[in-house]
Amino acid sequence: MKFTIYGSGCAKCKQLTANAEEAANAKGVKYEIEKVTDTNAIIDAGIMRTPALAIDGEIVIEGKVANADEIQQLFP
């Protein structure tokens, strides 16, 4: 599973990253994390509000920090 975190690298982005890792570890899922901090790349991805999370290329969270339980519910 691939998580992509979109944002400037702020505290909220870091928390979203930690929550995604926690969700994956709780389910025993192998994962990789990509962080996208380039403003143009974020805009090109269609993100209007950060932080945002994509799972396997699909944007599932935008503009908020979801907790680990919320992220687990989004797993395919």
PyMOL commands that set and color helices and strands:
alter all, ss='L'
color gray80, all
select helices_A, chain A and resi 11-27+39-44+68-72
alter helices_A, ss='H'
color red, helices_A
select strands_A, chain A and resi 2-6+32-36+52-55+58-62
alter strands_A, ss='S'
color yellow, strands_A
deselect
rebuild
show_as cartoon
